[in-house]
């Protein structure tokens, strides 16, 4: 072996064609979350009286607003570089942060099960954090990454579907 050769250079990791769909889904979900997080980030640099609640509740909300774009951009970076597990972990952490963001309101006002909230409140407060926790557990173990990807994608897809349904309602019936 000469001084100019590299011993046993590891080949560049290749993406499995089977996992390509998961990478693309995670890139789309992370991009949507990054856009959402970055659109709320200016609140941190403006008048802090816009953030409701003093004390621990206000600190939780500020932490969520600050961490949302960071976690979403981290997930986007991991997904684009082929690190599926880490992208799922980042989006799962974002799901748990979103749940934590709702807790000051739940503590202050309780669980509202009237009208549209009858479906939305249990989904956002109970189902989505459980899905995020399960996705984190699966990704941390490196098992069933397809299922973990779907679990972290459902809350974002639910939000997108809600915005689309609201837009269609406004289009059809007016405001």
C-alpha positions in Angstrom: 0.0 0.0 0.0 1.4 3.4 -1.0 1.0 6.6 1.0 -1.4 8.0 -1.6 -4.1 5.2 -1.4 -7.0 5.2 1.0 -7.4 1.8 2.7 -10.8 0.3 2.4 -12.7 3.5 1.5 -16.3 3.1 2.4 -18.6 3.6 -0.6 -21.1 6.4 -0.4 -24.4 5.3 1.0 -27.1 4.7 -1.6 -30.8 5.2 -1.0 -32.9 2.2 -1.4 -35.5 2.7 -4.1 -38.0 1.1 -1.7 -37.4 4.0 0.8 -37.5 6.8 -1.8 -41.2 7.4 -1.2 -40.5 7.8 2.5 -37.8 10.3 1.9 -40.0 12.3 -0.5 -42.9 12.3 2.0 -40.6 13.4 4.8 -39.1 16.2 2.7 -42.6 17.4 1.8 -43.9 17.2 5.5 -40.7 18.9 6.8 -41.0 21.7 4.2 -44.6 22.3 5.2 -43.7 22.4 8.9 -40.6 24.6 8.2 -42.8 27.1 6.3 -45.3 27.1 9.2 -42.7 27.5 11.8 -40.8 30.3 10.0 -44.1 32.1 9.4 -44.6 32.3 13.2 -41.0 33.1 14.1 -41.4 36.9 13.7 -43.7 36.9 16.8 -40.6 36.3 18.9 -39.0 39.6 17.6 -42.1 41.7 18.0 -44.3 42.7 20.8 -44.2 39.9 23.4 -47.6 40.9 24.7 -49.0 39.0 21.7 -48.0 35.8 23.3 -50.7 34.8 25.8 -50.1 33.9 29.3 -47.4 34.9 31.8 -45.2 32.5 33.7 -44.8 28.9 32.7 -47.6 28.9 30.1 -46.1 31.8 28.2 -42.6 30.3 28.4 -43.9 27.0 26.9 -45.5 28.9 24.0 -42.3 30.9 23.4 -40.2 27.8 23.4 -42.6 26.1 20.9 -42.4 29.1 18.6 -38.6 29.2 18.8 -38.1 25.4 18.4 -40.7 24.8 15.6 -38.6 26.1 12.7 -35.4 24.6 14.2 -36.9 21.1 14.4 -38.6 21.3 11.0 -35.5 22.5 9.3 -33.5 19.8 11.0 -36.0 17.2 9.8 -35.8 18.7 6.3 -32.0 18.5 6.4 -32.0 14.9 7.6 -34.6 13.8 5.0 -32.7 15.4 2.1 -29.4 13.9 3.2 -31.0 10.4 3.5 -31.1 10.1 7.3 -34.6 8.8 7.6 -34.4 7.9 11.3 -33.2 11.3 12.3 -35.9 13.0 10.2 -38.6 11.0 11.9 -37.1 11.7 15.3 -37.1 15.5 14.6 -40.7 15.5 13.4 -41.7 13.4 16.3 -40.1 15.9 18.7 -42.0 18.6 16.8 -45.2 16.7 17.4 -44.5 16.5 21.1 -43.6 20.2 21.2 -46.9 21.0 19.5 -48.8 19.0 22.1 -46.9 20.8 24.9 -47.9 24.1 23.2 -51.5 23.2 23.7 -51.1 22.4 27.4 -51.3 26.0 28.8 -54.7 26.4 27.0 -55.9 23.0 28.3 -54.9 23.8 31.8 -56.5 27.2 31.6 -59.8 26.3 29.8 -60.1 22.6 30.1 -60.9 20.2 27.3 -63.7 21.6 25.0 -65.8 18.9 23.4 -68.5 21.0 21.8 -69.1 21.7 18.1 -66.1 21.1 15.8 -63.8 20.8 18.8 -65.6 17.5 19.8 -63.5 15.8 17.2 -60.5 18.0 17.0 -59.6 18.4 20.7 -59.1 14.6 21.4 -57.2 14.2 18.1 -54.8 17.0 18.8 -54.4 16.5 22.6 -54.4 12.7 22.8 -53.9 10.9 19.4 -51.2 13.1 17.8 -48.8 13.1 20.8 -49.2 9.3 21.1 -48.5 8.9 17.4 -45.4 11.1 17.8 -44.2 9.1 20.8 -44.7 5.8 18.9 -42.8 7.2 15.9 -39.9 8.3 18.1 -39.8 4.9 19.7 -39.8 3.1 16.3 -37.2 5.4 14.8 -34.9 5.2 17.8 -35.0 1.4 17.4 -34.7 1.6 13.6 -37.8 -0.6 13.2 -40.8 -0.1 10.8 -39.6 3.2 9.5 -42.5 3.3 7.0 -45.0 3.2 9.9 -43.0 5.8 11.8 -43.0 8.1 8.8 -46.7 7.8 8.5 -47.2 8.5 12.2 -45.3 11.7 12.1 -46.9 12.8 8.8 -50.5 12.4 9.8 -50.7 15.6 12.0 -49.3 17.8 9.2 -51.5 16.2 6.6 -54.5 16.7 8.9 -53.6 20.4 9.3 -53.2 20.8 5.5 -56.6 19.1 4.9 -58.2 21.4 7.5 -56.9 24.5 5.7 -58.1 23.1 2.4 -61.5 22.3 3.8 -61.8 25.8 5.3 -60.8 27.4 2.0 -63.4 25.3 0.1 -66.0 26.4 2.6 -65.1 30.0 2.2 -65.1 29.7 -1.6 -68.5 28.0 -1.6 -70.4 29.8 1.1 -68.5 33.1 1.6 -67.2 34.5 4.8 
